[in-house]
């Protein structure tokens, strides 16, 4: 196996990192705005204060309502 020099590895990393930033902050927002369904979904998330990158939602009103509903249904009250 041929070992790459440090400068080659850093250059490749910088290229991949730059392309990733362009994808995440350029292409994906453009696609979201270009398709009506994605744009509506994005607006709905913003209006409800939902951050889709979170792993848990304890401060979103819909989550509290769904928890209360599940407790009522599962408890049989």
Residue pairs with C-beta under 8 A, 6 or more apart in sequence:
4 12
31 38
32 38
32 39
32 42
33 39
45 51
45 52
48 60
48 61
48 62
49 59
49 60
50 57
50 60
57 63
